[in-house]
Amino acid sequence: MRCFFFGTGGRQLYGALHPAESVRTRSTAVVLAYPSLFEYNASHAAFRRLASLLERAGFPTLRFDYSGMGDSEGAPTESFCRDWAVDIATACHELSALSRARNICVVGLRIGATLAVQASSLTALDQLVLWEPVLSGQRYLEQLEQLDRRQRITRLYPRPAPRDELLGFSFSQAHRAELARLNVMPMSVPDGTGVSIVAPSSWPELPALTSKFPGAHLETFTRTEAMVDATDQSGMLSMEPLRAIVRSIERLEVA
């Protein structure tokens, strides 16, 4: 693994490149798009594991921190969703130059998947892997606010959270408004970009998502843990979705 910074000006992004270990030549390189700050810590171990699986399968893989998060430069702005979609596009350009791969694939989890769909209009992508994406930002925001209230009661601190804070993170009213406007259903993916959906077969959002992307390749799995969402991250510990993602990307190699 090689850690470095990339990007320009005040948008230097921290990246971790996992070069392909396999002697087999692959034509695809993979960018991993993390979920939001609320789910970032819970997903970090899963993304490390996924990157290791992909590099062993021969796919160069880049993990990175969005601007204003982790070790990347910048501070959270009022347009964090738009900025992070641009960051995904920047990461794709960087990995394309580093790997010289013919195909670029983005694997996004939750908000990361939703923003990856946005990023597909900013840069040429060959494949999108949507791992349980957030379909409605408004509904997701309501989940976060409900979890915030529950945590405050559990911690014997029942007073309402400050208006510029959510789940212990700085989150302004402008952030809430932008998140509430996020909706994957009106978004489009350019012609020629393959879409794969990775989700539990029992996921309530699956019918709406497959209707939105009728030609998408579907990788489902059985899971007894709670759905990956704002209220429970235990499902991220399972290897099933990670193996399903690798299978989905391998399909691009033979398509």
C-alpha positions in Angstrom: 0.0 0.0 0.0 1.3 3.5 -0.9 -0.1 6.6 0.8 0.2 10.0 -0.9 -1.6 13.2 -1.6 -3.2 14.2 -4.9 -5.3 17.0 -6.4 -4.6 20.7 -6.7 -4.5 23.8 -4.5 -6.5 23.6 -1.3 -8.1 20.4 -2.3 -5.2 18.1 -1.7 -6.8 14.6 -1.1 -5.2 11.9 1.0 -5.1 8.6 -0.9 -4.0 5.0 -0.2 -3.2 3.0 -3.3 -3.4 -0.8 -3.2 -1.4 -2.0 -6.3 -2.5 -5.2 -7.9 -0.7 -8.3 -6.5 -1.8 -10.8 -9.1 0.4 -11.6 -12.1 -2.8 -11.7 -14.1 -3.2 -8.5 -16.2 -6.5 -6.7 -15.4 -7.9 -3.9 -17.5 -9.9 -2.4 -14.6 -8.9 -0.1 -11.7 -11.2 0.6 -8.7 -11.9 3.7 -6.7 -13.7 3.2 -3.4 -16.1 6.0 -2.3 -16.7 6.1 1.4 -20.1 6.9 3.0 -20.7 10.1 4.9 -18.9 11.3 8.0 -21.5 9.6 10.2 -20.7 6.1 8.7 -17.0 6.7 7.8 -15.5 5.1 10.9 -17.8 2.1 10.8 -17.0 1.4 7.2 -13.2 1.9 7.3 -12.3 -1.7 8.3 -14.7 -3.1 5.6 -13.1 -0.9 2.9 -9.6 -1.9 4.0 -10.7 -5.5 3.7 -12.3 -4.9 0.3 -9.2 -3.1 -1.0 -7.1 -6.1 0.0 -9.5 -8.5 -1.8 -9.4 -6.5 -4.9 -5.6 -6.1 -5.0 -5.2 -9.8 -4.5 -7.6 -10.4 -7.4 -5.4 -8.1 -9.6 -7.3 -4.8 -9.5 -5.4 -1.7 -8.6 -7.5 0.1 -5.9 -7.6 3.6 -4.5 -9.1 4.6 -1.2 -9.2 8.3 -0.4 -10.6 10.8 2.1 -13.0 13.5 0.8 -12.0 17.1 1.1 -12.5 18.4 4.7 -12.4 14.8 6.1 -9.8 12.5 7.4 -6.3 13.5 6.3 -7.4 15.5 3.3 -7.1 19.3 3.1 -10.0 21.7 3.4 -12.9 22.3 5.8 -16.5 21.2 5.4 -18.3 23.6 3.2 -22.0 24.4 2.6 -21.8 22.2 -0.6 -20.2 19.1 0.8 -22.2 16.7 -1.5 -21.2 18.6 -4.7 -17.6 18.9 -3.5 -17.4 15.2 -2.7 -18.7 14.2 -6.1 -16.0 16.3 -7.6 -13.5 14.5 -5.3 -14.6 11.2 -6.6 -14.0 12.4 -10.2 -10.6 13.7 -9.2 -9.7 10.3 -7.6 -10.8 8.5 -10.9 -8.5 10.7 -12.9 -5.6 10.1 -10.5 -6.1 6.3 -10.5 -6.4 6.3 -14.3 -3.0 8.0 -14.6 -1.3 5.9 -12.0 -2.6 2.5 -13.2 -3.0 3.2 -16.9 -6.0 0.9 -16.7 -8.4 0.8 -19.6 -11.5 0.8 -17.4 -12.3 2.7 -14.2 -14.9 1.4 -11.7 -16.2 3.2 -8.7 -17.6 1.3 -5.7 -19.7 3.5 -3.5 -21.3 2.7 -0.1 -24.4 4.5 1.1 -23.9 8.3 0.4 -20.7 7.4 -1.4 -22.8 5.3 -4.0 -25.2 8.2 -4.5 -22.4 10.7 -5.1 -20.7 8.2 -7.4 -23.8 8.4 -9.6 -23.4 12.2 -9.6 -19.7 11.8 -10.4 -20.5 9.8 -13.5 -21.5 13.0 -15.2 -18.2 14.6 -14.3 -15.8 12.0 -15.6 -15.9 8.9 -17.8 -16.6 5.8 -15.8 -17.0 2.3 -17.1 -18.7 0.8 -14.1 -20.6 1.8 -11.0 -21.0 -0.6 -8.1 -23.8 0.7 -5.8 -23.6 -0.9 -2.4 -26.9 -0.1 -0.6 -27.0 3.5 -1.8 -29.0 6.2 -0.1 -32.0 6.8 -2.3 -33.5 9.7 -0.4 -31.3 12.2 1.4 -34.4 13.4 3.3 -35.2 10.0 4.7 -31.5 9.4 5.6 -31.4 12.8 7.4 -34.5 11.7 9.4 -32.7 8.5 10.3 -29.7 10.4 11.6 -31.8 12.8 13.6 -33.7 9.9 15.1 -30.4 8.2 16.0 -29.1 11.4 17.6 -32.2 11.7 19.8 -31.8 8.0 20.8 -28.2 8.4 21.7 -28.9 11.5 23.8 -31.5 9.6 25.8 -29.1 6.7 26.3 -26.4 9.0 27.4 -28.7 10.7 29.9 -28.4 13.9 27.9 -31.9 14.4 26.5 -31.6 18.1 25.6 -31.9 18.8 21.8 -28.7 18.8 19.9 -27.3 22.2 18.8 -28.6 23.3 15.4 -25.1 23.1 13.9 -24.3 19.6 15.2 -25.5 16.0 14.5 -24.3 12.8 16.1 -21.4 14.8 17.5 -20.3 16.1 14.1 -20.4 19.7 13.0 -23.4 19.8 10.6 -24.9 23.1 9.7 -28.4 23.9 8.6 -27.0 24.4 5.1 -25.6 20.8 5.3 -29.0 19.5 6.3 -30.7 21.3 3.5 -28.2 19.9 0.9 -28.5 16.4 2.2 -32.3 16.6 2.2 -32.2 17.5 -1.5 -30.1 14.5 -2.4 -32.2 12.0 -4.4 -30.9 9.3 -6.6 -34.1 8.7 -8.5 -33.9 11.8 -10.8 -30.2 11.2 -11.5 -29.0 9.6 -14.7 -26.0 7.6 -15.7 -24.3 8.2 -19.1 -24.8 5.6 -21.8 -22.1 3.0 -21.7 -21.6 3.1 -17.9 -22.4 -0.3 -16.4 -24.3 -0.4 -13.2 -24.1 -3.1 -10.6 -26.2 -3.2 -7.4 -25.0 -5.0 -4.3 -27.6 -5.4 -1.6 -29.3 -8.0 0.7 -32.1 -9.8 -1.1 -34.4 -8.5 1.7 -33.4 -4.9 1.4 -36.5 -2.7 1.4 -35.1 -0.2 -1.1 -34.1 -2.9 -3.7 -37.3 -2.8 -5.8 -37.1 0.9 -6.3 -33.4 0.8 -7.2 -33.8 -2.0 -9.7 -36.7 -0.2 -11.3 -34.5 2.9 -11.5 -31.7 0.9 -13.2 -33.5 -1.9 -15.0 -30.4 -3.0 -16.9 -28.2 -3.2 -13.8 -26.4 -6.4 -12.8 -27.7 -7.5 -9.4 -25.6 -9.2 -6.7 -27.7 -10.1 -3.7 -26.8 -12.0 -0.6 -28.5 -13.3 2.5 -27.8 -11.4 5.7 -29.2 -11.8 9.2 -27.5 -8.6 10.5 -29.3 -5.3 10.4 -29.3 -3.4 7.1 -26.4 -1.1 6.7 -27.9 2.3 7.6 -27.6 5.2 10.0 -28.7 3.1 12.9 -26.7 -0.1 12.7 -23.3 -0.7 11.1 -23.0 -4.4 12.0 -23.7 -5.6 8.5 -20.4 -4.0 7.3 -18.5 -6.8 9.1 -19.8 -9.5 6.8 -17.6 -10.8 4.0 -20.7 -11.5 1.8 -21.1 -8.1 0.2 -17.3 -7.7 -0.2 -17.1 -11.0 -2.2 -20.2 -9.9 -4.2 -18.5 -6.6 -5.1 -15.4 -8.5 -6.4 -17.6 -10.8 -8.5 -19.4 -7.8 -9.9 -16.2 -6.1 -11.0 -14.8 -9.3 -12.4 -17.8 -9.4 -14.7 -16.5 -6.2 -16.4 -13.3 -8.1 -17.4 -15.2 -10.6 -19.4 -18.0 -8.3 -20.7 
